[in-house]
């Protein structure tokens, strides 16, 4: 499951844009890891793993991709360097825009 992360963990400058984006896509809720685990536990699921993604480096990646369309190509080494930087922060909730959790039915 991948959901929007709680606003308190996101960089404050992105809050207005993310709020607008939520309304556009129909996102109704944002979750902390603890809250997401709690919701799924009530329905008989146990957590197996949690990761955080879309850290500030993803904002840089997005902005550069808008200015330099070649950066968005699958062959772009810069795109993949920025992806690796974001993956290095997968265990860090602070700054992440998304939380992803893997669950197993009990």
C-alpha positions as CSV (number, residue, x, y, z in Angstrom):
1,X,0.0,0.0,0.0
2,X,1.4,3.4,-0.9
3,X,-0.3,6.5,0.5
4,X,0.5,10.2,1.0
5,X,2.6,10.7,4.1
6,X,1.5,12.9,7.0
7,X,2.0,16.6,6.3
8,X,4.1,17.0,9.5
9,X,6.9,15.0,7.9
10,X,6.8,16.8,4.5
11,X,8.9,19.9,3.9
12,X,6.6,22.8,4.7
13,X,7.2,24.6,1.4
14,X,5.5,21.8,-0.5
15,X,2.3,21.8,1.7
16,X,0.3,24.2,-0.4
17,X,1.2,22.4,-3.7
18,X,0.5,19.0,-2.2
19,X,-2.8,20.2,-0.8
20,X,-3.8,21.4,-4.3
21,X,-2.6,18.1,-5.8
22,X,-4.6,16.1,-3.3
23,X,-7.8,17.9,-4.2
24,X,-7.1,17.3,-7.9
25,X,-6.5,13.6,-7.4
26,X,-9.1,13.0,-4.7
27,X,-6.7,12.1,-1.9
28,X,-8.7,12.3,1.3
29,X,-6.2,11.3,4.0
30,X,-2.5,11.4,4.8
31,X,-1.0,8.8,7.1
32,X,1.8,8.4,9.6
33,X,3.4,4.9,9.5
34,X,1.9,4.1,12.9
35,X,-1.6,5.1,11.8
36,X,-1.4,3.0,8.6
37,X,-0.2,0.0,10.6
38,X,-3.0,0.5,13.1
39,X,-5.7,0.7,10.4
40,X,-4.6,-2.5,8.7
41,X,-4.2,-4.4,12.0
42,X,-7.8,-3.7,12.8
43,X,-8.6,-5.7,9.6
44,X,-6.4,-8.6,10.3
45,X,-3.1,-7.6,8.6
46,X,0.4,-7.6,10.1
47,X,3.1,-5.3,8.8
48,X,6.1,-6.8,7.1
49,X,8.0,-3.7,5.8
50,X,7.7,0.1,5.5
51,X,9.5,2.5,3.2
52,X,9.4,6.2,2.7
53,X,9.9,7.8,-0.7
54,X,9.8,11.1,-2.6
55,X,12.2,12.9,-0.4
56,X,13.4,16.5,-1.4
57,X,15.7,15.0,-4.0
58,X,12.5,13.9,-5.9
59,X,11.4,17.6,-6.0
60,X,14.7,18.5,-7.6
61,X,14.3,15.5,-10.0
62,X,10.8,16.7,-10.9
63,X,11.8,20.3,-11.4
64,X,14.8,19.4,-13.6
65,X,12.7,17.0,-15.6
66,X,10.3,19.8,-16.4
67,X,13.2,22.1,-17.6
68,X,15.2,19.3,-19.3
69,X,12.9,16.7,-20.8
70,X,15.9,14.5,-21.8
71,X,16.4,14.0,-18.0
72,X,13.0,12.0,-18.0
73,X,14.3,9.5,-20.6
74,X,14.8,5.9,-19.3
75,X,18.4,6.2,-20.5
76,X,19.2,9.3,-18.5
77,X,22.0,8.6,-16.0
78,X,21.1,11.7,-14.0
79,X,17.6,10.5,-13.5
80,X,18.8,7.2,-12.1
81,X,21.4,9.0,-9.9
82,X,18.6,11.0,-8.3
83,X,16.5,7.9,-8.0
84,X,19.3,6.2,-6.1
85,X,19.6,9.2,-3.8
86,X,15.9,8.9,-2.9
87,X,16.2,5.1,-2.3
88,X,19.1,5.7,0.1
89,X,16.6,7.6,2.3
90,X,13.9,4.9,2.2
91,X,14.1,4.3,6.0
92,X,13.8,8.0,6.8
93,X,10.3,9.4,7.4
94,X,11.4,13.0,7.6
95,X,11.0,14.8,4.3
96,X,9.2,12.0,2.6
97,X,6.0,12.6,0.6
98,X,4.9,9.0,0.5
99,X,4.8,6.0,2.8
100,X,4.6,2.5,1.5
101,X,3.8,-0.5,3.6
102,X,3.7,-4.2,2.9
103,X,1.2,-6.3,4.9
104,X,0.3,-10.0,5.3
105,X,-3.1,-11.3,6.2
106,X,-3.0,-13.1,9.6
